[in-house]
Amino acid sequence: MEKLTEWNNCSRPHVIEWIEQLKDIVWDKVLTCLTWMRPSWRLHLGHYKGALENWVKLQNNPNIKNNFLIADYQVLWDHLWDTDRLRSSVIDMVIDWLAVWLDPEKSNFVIQSYVPEFAELFNLLTMFTPYGVATNNPTLKDEIKKIENRWEWENSSISLWFVNYPVSQVADIMLPYWEIVPVWEDQIPHIELARKIIKKVNTMYQTNFPLPLAMISETPRLVWTDWSDKMSKSLWNTIYLTATLKELKDSVNKMYTDPGKTNVQAKWNIENHVVFKYLDIFYSDKQHLEELKRRYIEWWENSVWDWELKKLLVKILDELISPIREKREYYKDNMDLVINSVERGSQNVREIWQQLLSELKEKMGIVGYGREFIK
């Protein structure tokens, strides 16, 4: 605990620069970690590289006790007329988690709606949160803009719950005494909001909920295959973890490259070259990659074409996705393992979290009305 106290005197006390830095500040202390995903669609390579691969590292770290949350409430408002799709998305997500070697024996898989204490705590926390503080969250503002710019046939209405979802995330963090939360840099405001609300609760009722630390992902965001600024199911501009070899080839062959590379002698830059962006992240032979970049940019006798780069990328991605596909098929044939992993994980944590919520309500004085007068 001394290490964490010492760390909180730093310039950004609520931010950890990924696992290597975490080792320097926790020593042998075991921290509880929250990380979550929204089951809004199938998982893709962006989820894998930006989150799942890092989750496996967290899972294998003896200093971290992990709870992986499926935030179904966060997307339910968008699927009220299509809950069958939500149900299938939840199951697909769990299968993907198992297929990338997340282990429910080492970490708890938790479905948000399976733990009603989240909703009860969320209701309480809305009373601690000024409207302006919640709605001033920059991530929320961006999400609202995206919703307002949807096509006419999509759900473009904004529910009251959606405006409050940053506070819902605070409940997700606060109830399990979660201490570290892996996020992207632009999601730090969520952690800052959580710290403000939790500090307010601790001050008013002498509770001891820990102030969470944000752990910044070390992996850059993966661009979409067409270089657009958003993933679109209609454009199929991402690569799913379920992709077959044919689907991989189709996706990679459509990748945005370099319209100026009209012949092998042409010199051009690779700033927006999506194939190179993917190779930067997925290709382990960095020395060869730098050589390919030089050959592509500067003409010489053995310059390189886009089709050669795409062929290499297909090979690399298929080596990554093939074992995931194989494990997915195994779990699809053994659905009892999939279902048990979330039912057991949710029940494991619920018993503890019920007690924590009861303790908070007792501190607030909203249980056992009148019992103080009984002798």
SEMILO-948735 format. One record per residue: residue in three letters; z, x, y of N, C-alpha, C, CB in turn. Coordinates in steps of 0.1 Angstrom, whole numbers, plus 5000, padded with zeros to 4 digits. Atoms other than C-alpha are relative to their C-alpha. Glycine has a CB too. Layout:
# SEMILO-948735
AlaZXYZXYZXYZXY ...
This chain:
# SEMILO-948735
Met500050084988500050005000500050095013501249915000 Glu500049924988500750295024498650045004500850134997 Lys501449974997497050395021499349895008499350044987 Leu500750114993495850055031500649985014500249874992 Thr499450014987498350045060499450115009501550024999 Glu500649894993497050385071498649975004500150134992 Trp501550034998493450265068499949905011499449954988 Asn500150114989494249965091500250055014501049904997 Asn500049944986494750205120498750065004501150115000 Cys501349944997491150315119499249915010499150024987 Ser500750074990488550205144499449864995498850085005 Arg500450125005487149935121500949974988498550004995 Pro499150015011490149835100499749914989501349965006 His500450105009488449555083498750034992499949865006 Val501349965006485449745070500150134991498950025011 Ile500149895009485049975040498550034997500849974986 Glu501349975003481850165035499750034985499650135009 Trp500450015014481350084999501050084991498750064997 Ile499049965010483050204967500650145001499449994986 Glu499549874999483250574973501150015011498850105004 Gln498950004990485250515005501249934995499549945013 Leu498850085006487450264986500950094992499549884992 Lys499249915009488550544962500950085009499150094992 Asp499249914991489850744992501249935005499150055011 Ile498950074993492150465004500949924991499449915010 Val499150085008493550284974500850084990499149904992 Trp499349925011494650564950500049924988501450045005 Asp499950085012495950384920500449865002501150074991 Lys499750144998496550054936498849914995500249975015 Val501050105005494749754920499849895010500449944986 Leu500350104990492949534945499349884994499250065012 Thr500750115005491749184940498749985009500849875001 Cys501350004993488049134949499449864998499050114994 Leu500850125000486148824958498550035003500549895011 Thr501450004996482348804957499449874995499350134995 Trp500550135004480248494955498449995002500649895008 Met501450034998476748354952499849855001499150064988 Arg500450154999475148014961499049974989499549975014 Pro501050035011473347854931498949915006500749934989 Ser501050084993470447734953498650024993499950045014 Trp501349975006467547884932500250114990498950035010 Arg499949895010466748134905500250135007498750014992 Leu499749874995467948484910498850094999501350064993 His501249914999465448754920500550145001499149965011 Leu499649854999465349134924500850035012498750085001 Gly499249984989466849104958501549974997499649915012 His498750025005469948954942500550114992500149864993 Tyr499649905009469949214916500450135007498950034990 Lys499749874994469749524938501049995011498650055006 Gly499050014989471749384967501349964996499449905010 Ala498750055004474549234947500350034985500049855002 Leu499650005014474549214909500250154995498949944991 Glu499949865004473949594903501450055005498950085004 Asn498749954994476949664926501249934994500049975015 Trp498950075007479049394909500450074987499649854998 Val499749935012478749584877500850125002498650044992 Lys499249884996480049894894501449965003499450075012 Leu498750054997482949694908500849964987499949875009 Gln499450045013483649544873500550124992499049924992 Asn499649885008483849894858501050095007498750084996 Asn499049924992486250024885501449954996499749985015 Pro498650055005489850014871500949965012500650114993 Asn499250044988491149974907499749875006499850115011 Ile500550124995489449644912500149894990498650015006 Lys500050125008490249304897499149905006501549944999 Asn501150084994487149094901500049854996498750064995 Asn500350145003486548724904498749965007501249915006 Phe501350034995482948614907499849855001498950064990 Leu500050154997482548274924498649955001500849985013 Ile501350074999479648034920500349895011499649934986 Ala499750094988479747854954499249875000499950085013 Asp500850115001478347524943500249905012500249934987 Tyr499850094988479947324972499250045011501550015004 Gln500849954989478047544996498649965000500150155001 Val501450055001474747404984499949864996499250094990 Leu500150145004475747064972499549915011501449954996 Trp500550084989475146915006498549995001500650055014 Asp501450005000471547015003499349944988499550145002 His500550055013471146864968500749874996500250104989 Leu499350125003472946534971499149904992500649945012 Trp500950095007469846354959499350074988499049945010 Asp500749935010468846614934501150094993498950095005 Thr499049925006472046724916499650064987501349924998 Asp500549945012470146794884499550145002498949914993 Arg500549874996468547084901501250105002499150005012 Leu498849924998471947214912500750044986501149925008 Arg499449975013473247184876499250114993500049874992 Ser500849905007470347384862500150145007498649965000 Ser499949884993470747644890501350074997499949985015 Val498749945004474447694881499950074987501149895000 Ile500149945014473647754844499150125000499549894991 Asp500949884999470747984852500750125006498749965008 Met499349894993472948184875501050074990500849955012 Val499049945010475648234848499250084989500849894993 Ile500849925010472948334823499550135006498849914995 Asp500449884993471648584848501150105001499449975013 Trp498849914998475148724854500250074986501249925004 Leu499749945014475648774816498950094996500149884990 Ala501149915004472148924812500050135007498749925003 Val500049874993472749194838501350084997499949985015 Trp498849935005475949294819501349985008499750154999 Leu498750044996478649124838500749944989499949895012 Asp499250035012481449064814501149905003500550134993 Pro498950104997483648744815501350044993499649874995 Glu498749945006486248944794500650095010499750074987 Lys499549914990486649184823500249945014499050125001 Ser500050064987486048954853500049854998498950045009 Asn500050155001486648584859498749945007501349945007 Phe501150084994483548364864500649875004498849994990 Val499350124995484748084886499049915007501150045010 Ile500850104992482947764897500849935010499449894990 Gln499350044988484047654931500649864998499250005012 Ser499650145002484147284922501049974989498849914999 Tyr499050015011486247344891501450035004499650104988 Val498649974995489147454913500249925012500150165003 Pro499950094989489947164935501050055011500549864996 Glu499149944990492647364952499350075011500950114993 Phe500949954989489847534972499849895011498750054994 Ala500250114990489047194988501249965007499349884992 Glu498850044993492647114995500450115010501149994990 Leu499749904990493247455012499050005012500050144993 Phe501050014990489947415031500449895010498649974994 Asn499650114991491247085045501150045009500449884991 Leu498849954991494447255057499550105010501050064991 Leu500549904991492547545072499249955012499250114993 Thr500750064988490347325094500949975011499249874995 Met499150034989493447235113500550125008501249934994 Phe499749884994494047595121498950065008500550114990 Thr501249944995490547665133499449925012498950024989 Pro500750074989489247575168498649984997500350085013 Tyr501450035003485847415167499150115005499649875007 Gly500949904994484347675190500050134993500450035014 Val499949875008485647965169499149994987501450034996 Ala500850015013484047825137498549995003500449874993 Thr501550014997480647735154499450125007499849875008 Asn500549884993480348065172499650114990501150055010 Asn500349905010479848245139498550025000500449954986 Pro501449974998476448425143499249974987499750145003 Thr500750045012475548375106499749854999500850054988 Leu500150145000476148005109498949965010501349935004 Lys501050044990473947985140498650034994500150085013 Asp501349975006471048165121499749904989500150144994 Glu500350105010471447925092499649875005501249994991 Ile500350134994471347625114498650005006501049975012 Lys501349984996468147755130499049984989499850135007 Lys500950015012466547795096499949854995500550094989 Ile500150145004467447435087499249925009501549944999 Glu500750084990466147295119498550035000500650035014 Asn501449965000462847475114499349974986499850155003 Arg500650045013462247335079498949905001501149944991 Trp501150105000459247135070500549864999499050034987 Glu499650144999459346755074500549954987498949925005 Trp499650065012459646695037501350074994498950024990 Glu498749945005462746925033501149935008499950155003 Asn498850064993466246825042500450095012501250004990 Ser499849924988466546935078501249955008498749995009 Ser498850054993469746745087501150104998500349864995 Ile498849915001472946935093501249924999500150095013 Ser498850085003476046785078501250065007500349994985 Leu498749964994479546805092500650114991501049895001 Trp499549905009480547005061499350135003499849964985 Phe500749874998477847265068500550085012498549985001 Val499549934988479147335103501450064996500249895011 Asn498749955004482547395086500050104989500949894996 Tyr500049925012481347615058500650145002498650024995 Pro499349874998482647945074501549984997499850055014 Val498550035003486147785071500249984985500549885008 Ser499950015014485447695035500050144993498849924995 Gln500049865006484648065028501450065002498950085006 Val498749944998488048155043501049954989500549955014 Ala499150055010489747925018499750074987499749844998 Asp500449935012487748094990500650144999498550014999 Ile499449874999489148425002501550004999499550075013 Met498650004998492648325010500849964988500349915012 Leu499250055011493748124980500350104989499249884994 Pro499849915011493248394954500750135004498850034992 Tyr499449874995494948664976498950114999501250044992 Trp501149905000491548844977500150105011498649935000 Glu499849894990491749174995498850075004501050104994 Ile501349944996488249314995498849904997499850134993 Val501250105002484949114999498750085003500249885010 Pro501349934998481549284994499149915008499450044986 Val500950084992479149165021499050095006500849935012 Trp500949934992476149265041500650025014498649935001 Glu499549984987476749405076500049885009499150115007 Asp500150114991475649085093501049894995498649945000 Gln499150105004478248885073501550045003499949994985 Ile498649954996481249085087500749895009499950135008 Pro499350104992481848795112500849904991499149925008 His499250085010482948585081501350064997499249974987 Ile498849935003485548835073500950005012499850144995 Glu499250004988486748855109500649875002499150055012 Leu499450134999487148485110501149974990498949894998 Ala499050015010489048495077501350075004499550054987 Arg498849934996491448755091500749935011499550145005 Lys499450074989492048555123500849884995498949955010 Ile499450125005492848235104501250044991499049914992 Ile498949965009494948405077501250065008499550104990 Lys498949954991496948595104500749895007499450105010 Lys499350114993497648275122500949924990498949905005 Val499150075010498948105090501250094997499249984987 Asn498949915003501048415082501150005011499550144997 Thr499149994989502548415117500849875001499250025013 Met499450134998503248045118501049964989499049895001 Tyr499250045011504748005084500750114991499249914991 Gln499449885007505948355074499550014986501649985000 Thr500749975013503548375045499550145000498949904997 Asn500449865001502148695032498650014994501050084991 Phe501449995005498448635025499450135005499249875004 Pro500649884996496648965026498849985010499550094989 Leu501250014991494049025054498950074993500350075014 Pro501149945008490749085036499250115007499049904996 Leu500849894995488649405040498649974996500550134995 Ala501450015004484849385041499550134994499149965013 Met500649895006483049615018498549995001500450024984 Ile501550014997479549685030499250064989499750095013 Ser500949965011476749705005499350125004499049894997 Glu500749884997475150045002498549994998500650114991 Thr501450025003471849894992499349935011499849934986 Pro500750074990469249805018499449874995498850095006 Arg500650135004467849455018498650024995500149905012 Leu501349995006464749404997499149915008500049964985 Val500950084992461749285017499349914990499050095008 Trp500850095008459648995004498650064997499849865006 Thr501249935005456449084986498849995010499649944987 Asp501150014990454248955015500450045014499649855000 Trp499549944987456349125042500449895010499050095006 Ser499550104991457348785056501550015002499649864995 Asp498649994997460848735070500949914992500349985015 Lys499250095008461948475045499349984986500249865007 Met500550035013461648395008499549865000501050034989 Ser500550145001459448095001499649974986498849985010 Lys500450045013459247914968498649964999500949894995 Ser501450055000455847774978499150125000499849915011 Leu500949884999454448124986500250104988500350085012 Trp499749925011456048284955500050155004499049984988 Asn500049874995456748594975501350084996499950005015 Thr498949925006459648724954499850024985501449945003 Ile500149985014460148854919501349964993499650154997 Tyr498850055006462548664897500450094988499849864996 Leu499549935012464748814870499549954987501550005000 Thr500650065012462948584845498550054999500149855001 Ala501449974999459548744854499550064987499750095011 Thr500749945011457148814825499250125005499249904992 Leu500849894996454949114825498849955008499550084988 Lys501150054993452048904836500449955014499449884993 Glu499550044987454148754864500350125009501249914999 Leu499749874992455249104875498750055005500650104991 Lys501349954996451549214876499549925012499050014989 Asp500650094990450548914896500850025014500149854996 Ser499249984988453448964921499750135007501549984997 Val500249874994452949334926498650015005500350114989 Asn501449994995449149304929499849935013499149944990 Lys500150084987449649054958500850065011500449864998 Met499149944990452049284976499250055012500850114994 Tyr500549954988451349365012500050155000500749945013 Thr500049865000450249725015499550065013499050064988 Asp500549944988448049885041498549975003500250164999 Pro501450044998444949715055499150125006499949895010 Gly500849894994443850045071499650104989500850085010 Lys500449915011443550225037498749954994501250024990 Thr501350055005439850135032499350104991499249965012 Asn500649905009438950455015501050114998498650065006 Val499149905004440650744999500250115011499650074988 Gln499949914989440050965030500849955012498750055004 Ala499450064988441750725054501550055001499949854999 Lys498649964997444950845070500749875006500150125010 Trp499350124994447550575077501550024998499549874993 Asn498549995002451350515079500449904990500749985013 Ile499550095010453450335054501249925004500450084987 Glu498850074994455950165077500249874994499949995015 Asn499950145006455249815063499449994986499349915010 His500650005014453949915029501049954990499450144996 Val498950065008455849685006500150074986499649854997 Val499949935013454949874974500950135001498650054995 Phe499149894997456550184989501549965002499550095011 Lys498650054998459549985000500749974987500049875009 Tyr499450035013460149874964500250134992499149914992 Leu499849875007459550224951501250085006498750095001 Asp498849944994462150354976501349964993500049975015 Ile498750055006464750134959500050014985500149865004 Phe499950005014463750124923499550124993499149884995 Tyr500549885007462050454915501050115001498650045006 Ser498949895000464550724905499550145003500749994987 Asp500649874997462151014908499650025014498850034990 Lys500249994986462551074945499050115004501350025007 Gln500949894997460651404945498649964998500450124991 His501450055003457551244929499649905011499949944986 Leu500350104990457850954954499650065013501349915001 Glu500349934987457851184984498650064999501050115003 Glu501349945002454751354969498949895002499950074987 Leu500950114999453051014966499849955014500549884991 Lys500150034986453850935002499150095008501449995006 Arg500849904993452351255014498549994997500550154996 Arg501450015005449251204993499349875007499949994985 Tyr500550124994448850855007499750015015501049884997 Ile500149994985449350935044499050115004501450035006 Glu500949894996447551265046498950024989500850145002 Trp501149995009444151295031499950144994498749975006 Trp500449885007443451565005499349964987501350094997 Glu500850035011441551594973500649904990499650134992 Asn499450095010444051414951500849895007500950084990 Ser499350114994444951134975500249884990499249955013 Val499750105009446250814960499649865005501650004997 Trp500450144996445150444960501149914998498749964991 Asp499050105001447150134963500149954985499749885009 Trp499950055013446250024928500850094991498649984994 Glu499249905007447850344914501549985002499550145003 Leu498650034997451050274932500549884994500250005015 Lys499650135006451049914920500250014985499049905003 Lys499949985015450550024884501350074997498850084995 Leu498749935002453550264887501249905002500150125010 Leu498950094997455749994903500149894989499749935013 Val499950105011454849734875500850074989498649964996 Lys499349935011455949994849501550015003499450144998 Ile498649984997459250064867500749874999500150065014 Leu499450134999460049694873500149944986499349915009 Asp500050065014459149594837501150074992498750014993 Glu498949935007461549864824501349955004499950155002 Leu498850064995464249704845500249864995500150015015 Ile499950145003463549344838499949964985498949925007 Ser500250035014462549354801501449984992499350114993 Pro498750025007466149404787500849885006500950125001 Ile499450124994467349134812499449874994499950005015 Arg500750115006464748894799500549984985498450024999 Glu499650015014465748974763501549944999500050144993 Lys498750065000469448904770500149865005500950095009 Arg500050144995468648584789499649914988499049985011 Glu500450085012466948454757501149984990498750064993 Tyr498950005009469948544737501049895004500750134998 Tyr499050094995472348344759499449865001500450055014 Lys500550135000469948054762500149944986498550005004 Asp499850055014470248024724501449994996499250104990 Asn498550015003474048054726500749955013500550144996 Met499550064988474847814754501649985000499449875002 Asp498650015000478447784742500750125006500549994985 Leu499549884993479048144754499949995015499350124995 Val500250024985477648054788501049905006498649955002 Ile499150104995479747744792501450045000499849874993 Asn498649955002482947894779500350105011500250064986 Ser499749904991482648184803500449955014498750095002 Val499650064987482847964834501249904999498949935006 Glu498850095002485347704820501250084998499749914988 Arg498949925003487647974807500550085013499850104989 Gly499749924988487448184839500649915011498750075005 Ser499550094990487947884862501549964997499149885001 Gln498650045004491047774842501050125001499949954986 Asn499149894999492448124841500650025014499350134996 Val499549984987492648154878500749885006498850045009 Arg499550124994493447794886501549994999499449874994 Glu498650015002496947814871500850085011500450044986 Ile499349924991497848094894499849955014499450155000 Trp500350044987496147954925500749865003498549985002 Gln499250124997497947614921501450045005500149924987 Gln498649964996501247794924499950065014500550114991 Leu500149954987500047984955499849895011498850105001 Leu500150114991498947664972501349925002498849914995 Ser498750075000502247494963501050085009500549984986 Glu499149924992504147784979499649995015499950154996 Leu500450014986502047755011500449865005498550015001 Lys499650134995502647375013501549995002499449894990 Glu498550014998506347425008500450075013500750074988 Lys499749934987506347675037499749915011499350145000 Met500450094989504547425058500849875001498649964998 Gly499150125000507047155048499349874997500649995013 Ile500750125003504546905035500049964985498550025004 Val499750055014506046855000501449955000499750124989 Gly498750055002509046664988500749945012500950124995 Tyr499450074988509546455019501349934996499049905006 Gly498850075001513146345022501050054989499849864996 Arg499249945011514446544992501250085005499250084990 Glu498949924995516646755015501249915003499550065013 Phe498950094997518746445020500749954987499649885007 Ile499450045013519446394982501050114996498849984990 Lys499049915005522646554970500250004985501449975007 
